[in-house]
Amino acid sequence: MRLTVASDPSLIEETRLFANWLLDIGEGKLGGSNDGDAIIDIPHDLLITQSSDPIGSLIEFVYPSFLEEFNNPNYFQDRAILAPKNEVVQQLNECLLSLFPGEEKEYLSSDSLCQSEFLNDTFNEELYSPDVLNGLKLSGLPNHKLLLKVGVPVMLLRNIDQKNGLCNGTRLQVLSLGNRVIEAVVITGNNIGHRTFISRLSLTPSDKKIPFKFKRRQFPLAVCFAMTINKSQGQSLSKVGLFLKEPVFTHGQLYVALSRVKSREGLKLLILDKDGRLTNKTSNVVYKEVFQNLC
């Protein structure tokens, strides 16, 4: 549907073939009859093949001339680099932030244990000093150190005001950086152009792997030149760069990433093998029993 809406009538057949290829990936029909994890070949025209600086080539494809265009309010609306894991996303965001013009402002969180932990006689408070809490990086929680610049695209990590489109996953562009509030404008969804002020919130992670409860007071934002594949669900983009430093690891994740684009020309993949070399092969995870009971 995304391809049909945006397709050029003169390219109907090419669009149809690309759509069928995407559906075959989603249904696990490529790469043999494996039910689970299959290796598939990616067409050459969709690959980043510049071996001297592949990441730079991916950035140039998704964000061409961004040093000249970043003041354009529409520039960041429909383009993004995707990756399966948060660690890779953060590396890409740090790289692009360093290239972005302007003065950098640093925001540090205030982290503390929840009072309920002190009721447990076996809990040793000294093991969880502020330095230990500051070092925790968890999905859905802003980092202890948040670095921002005016003009940078950011993603909201919490539902703040659903009526005005300020929901978890909403992308915004920073307009000004104050000490207590950040002014930003919405660049995705139904409230594009809406200006808002975002303040610090006290956030408690829901990650079950953390054996204790703590709260972090920080701006609920993350830089989002790049985002995880899971965060991109539901978005329609004109330019998508998929960086597979490691293969996808959950059912349908590759299909979700590839199907964000409105045209074949808007998609490029950078795939590395286990030795860090460019390759045209990657893993597609599809558990076909998911489809067995669907009508």
C-alpha positions in Angstrom: 0.0 0.0 0.0 2.8 2.4 0.8 4.4 1.8 -2.6 1.1 2.1 -4.5 0.3 5.5 -3.0 3.6 7.0 -3.8 4.4 5.3 -7.1 4.9 7.0 -10.5 2.4 5.6 -13.0 5.2 5.1 -15.5 6.9 2.8 -13.1 4.0 0.5 -12.3 5.7 -2.7 -13.3 8.9 -2.0 -11.4 6.9 -1.0 -8.4 4.9 -4.3 -8.6 8.1 -6.4 -8.8 9.6 -4.6 -5.8 6.3 -5.0 -3.8 6.3 -8.7 -4.6 9.9 -9.0 -3.5 9.1 -7.3 -0.2 6.1 -9.6 0.4 8.2 -12.7 -0.3 10.7 -11.5 2.4 7.8 -10.9 4.8 6.4 -14.4 4.1 9.8 -16.1 4.2 9.7 -17.4 0.6 13.2 -16.4 -0.2 16.4 -18.3 0.7 15.0 -21.8 0.6 12.3 -23.5 2.7 13.9 -22.9 6.1 11.3 -22.1 8.8 13.0 -19.7 11.1 16.3 -18.2 9.9 17.3 -18.2 6.2 20.1 -16.5 4.3 19.0 -14.3 1.4 20.7 -12.4 -1.4 20.1 -8.6 -1.7 19.9 -7.2 -5.3 23.1 -5.3 -6.2 21.3 -2.0 -6.9 20.1 -1.8 -3.3 23.6 -2.2 -1.8 26.2 0.2 -0.6 29.3 -1.0 -2.3 31.8 1.8 -1.5 34.4 -0.1 0.5 36.7 2.8 1.5 34.0 4.6 3.5 30.8 2.6 3.5 29.2 4.3 6.5 29.9 7.7 4.9 28.3 6.5 1.7 25.2 5.4 3.6 25.0 8.8 5.4 25.4 10.6 2.1 22.6 8.6 0.5 20.1 9.2 3.3 21.2 12.8 4.2 22.7 14.3 1.1 24.0 17.9 1.6 22.5 17.9 5.1 24.9 20.7 6.2 23.1 23.0 3.7 19.6 21.6 4.2 19.2 21.1 7.9 17.4 24.4 8.3 14.7 23.2 5.9 11.8 22.1 8.1 10.9 19.3 5.8 14.3 17.8 5.4 14.2 15.3 8.3 10.6 14.4 8.0 10.8 11.3 5.8 14.4 10.0 6.0 16.2 7.9 8.5 19.0 5.3 9.0 17.7 2.0 10.6 19.6 -0.7 12.5 18.5 -3.7 14.5 20.2 -2.8 17.8 20.4 0.3 20.0 24.2 0.2 20.3 24.7 0.6 16.5 22.0 3.3 16.4 23.7 5.3 19.1 27.1 5.1 17.3 25.5 6.4 14.1 23.7 9.2 16.0 27.0 10.3 17.7 28.8 10.3 14.3 26.1 12.5 12.6 25.8 14.8 15.7 29.6 15.4 15.5 29.2 16.5 11.9 26.3 18.7 12.6 27.1 22.5 12.8 26.4 24.5 15.9 27.3 24.5 19.6 26.7 21.3 21.6 24.8 21.4 24.9 25.1 18.7 27.5 22.3 17.6 29.8 23.0 15.2 32.6 20.3 13.1 34.4 19.7 12.8 38.1 19.5 9.0 39.0 18.4 7.6 42.3 17.1 4.3 43.7 13.4 4.1 44.3 12.4 4.2 48.0 10.8 0.8 47.8 14.2 -0.8 47.5 15.2 0.4 51.0 12.4 -1.7 52.5 14.3 -4.9 51.4 16.7 -5.9 54.2 18.9 -7.9 51.8 19.4 -4.9 49.5 22.8 -3.3 49.7 22.5 0.4 48.7 26.3 0.9 48.5 26.4 -1.5 45.4 24.3 1.0 43.4 26.0 4.3 43.7 25.0 7.2 41.4 27.9 6.4 39.1 26.6 2.9 38.6 23.1 4.1 37.9 24.5 6.8 35.5 26.2 4.1 33.4 23.0 2.1 32.7 21.8 2.4 29.1 18.3 0.8 28.7 15.9 0.6 25.8 13.2 3.3 26.1 15.1 5.3 28.6 17.1 8.4 27.8 20.9 8.1 28.5 22.4 9.8 31.5 24.3 12.1 29.2 22.2 13.7 26.5 24.1 15.8 23.9 22.0 18.1 21.6 22.4 20.9 19.1 19.8 23.3 17.7 18.3 21.8 14.5 19.0 18.2 15.4 16.1 15.7 14.9 15.1 13.9 18.1 12.6 11.2 19.1 10.2 11.4 22.0 10.6 8.4 24.4 7.4 8.8 26.4 3.7 9.7 25.8 3.4 13.3 27.0 0.3 14.8 25.2 -1.4 12.3 22.8 -4.0 14.9 21.8 -1.3 17.1 20.3 0.7 14.2 18.9 3.4 14.1 21.5 3.6 10.3 21.8 6.3 7.7 22.2 8.1 7.5 18.9 7.1 11.0 17.7 10.0 12.8 15.9 10.8 16.5 16.5 13.4 19.0 15.5 15.1 21.1 18.2 14.5 24.8 18.0 16.2 26.0 21.1 18.0 24.6 24.1 17.3 26.1 27.5 18.5 25.0 30.9 15.2 23.7 32.0 13.1 23.2 28.9 13.8 22.3 25.2 11.7 23.9 22.5 11.0 21.6 19.5 8.7 21.3 16.5 6.9 18.1 15.5 8.0 16.8 12.1 6.0 13.5 11.9 2.4 12.4 12.3 -0.8 14.5 12.1 0.6 17.5 14.1 3.5 18.5 11.9 4.5 22.1 12.6 3.2 22.0 16.2 5.7 23.7 18.6 6.1 22.4 22.1 8.3 22.8 25.2 9.7 19.6 26.8 10.9 19.5 30.3 12.6 16.8 32.4 10.6 13.9 33.6 11.2 11.3 36.3 11.3 8.0 34.4 11.4 4.4 35.7 12.7 1.7 33.4 10.4 -1.3 32.7 13.3 -3.6 31.7 12.9 -6.9 33.7 16.7 -7.5 33.4 17.3 -4.8 36.0 16.9 -6.5 39.5 16.0 -3.2 41.2 14.0 -0.1 40.7 15.5 3.3 40.1 14.3 6.6 38.5 16.1 8.8 36.1 15.1 12.5 35.8 16.0 13.5 32.3 14.5 15.0 29.1 12.6 12.1 27.4 14.5 12.5 24.2 17.1 10.8 22.0 18.9 12.0 18.9 17.3 10.2 15.9 19.3 10.6 12.7 19.2 6.8 13.1 16.7 4.7 14.9 16.0 1.0 15.6 13.9 -1.0 13.2 11.3 -1.5 16.0 10.9 2.3 16.5 10.4 2.8 12.7 7.2 0.7 12.6 4.3 2.5 11.1 6.4 5.3 9.5 6.5 6.0 5.7 9.9 7.3 4.6 11.3 8.5 1.2 14.9 7.6 2.1 15.9 4.6 4.2 19.4 3.4 4.8 19.5 0.0 6.6 22.8 -0.7 8.4 23.2 -4.4 9.2 26.4 -4.5 11.1 24.8 -7.7 12.6 21.8 -9.6 11.1 18.2 -9.0 12.3 17.2 -11.2 15.2 13.4 -11.2 15.4 10.5 -12.4 13.3 9.6 -10.0 10.5 12.3 -7.4 11.4 13.9 -7.3 8.0 10.5 -6.9 6.3 9.6 -4.0 8.6 12.8 -2.2 7.8 12.7 -2.7 4.0 9.0 -1.8 3.7 9.3 1.7 5.2 10.1 3.2 1.8 7.8 4.7 -0.8 10.0 3.6 -3.7 12.8 1.2 -4.6 15.1 4.2 -5.3 14.7 5.3 -1.7 16.3 2.2 -0.2 20.0 1.2 0.4 21.5 -1.5 2.6 24.9 -1.6 4.1 25.6 -5.2 5.1 28.7 -6.4 6.9 29.7 -10.1 7.5 31.1 -11.4 10.8 34.6 -10.2 9.7 33.3 -6.6 9.0 33.5 -7.0 5.2 30.8 -5.8 2.8 28.5 -8.6 1.7 25.2 -9.0 -0.3 23.9 -11.7 2.0 21.9 -11.3 5.2 19.6 -13.3 7.5 15.8 -13.1 7.3 13.9 -14.4 10.3 10.4 -15.7 9.6 8.6 -18.3 11.6 5.9 -19.6 9.2 3.7 -21.0 12.0 2.7 -17.4 12.6 0.8 -17.5 9.3 -0.8 -20.9 9.7 -4.0 -19.8 11.6 -4.5 -16.7 9.6 -7.5 -16.6 7.2 
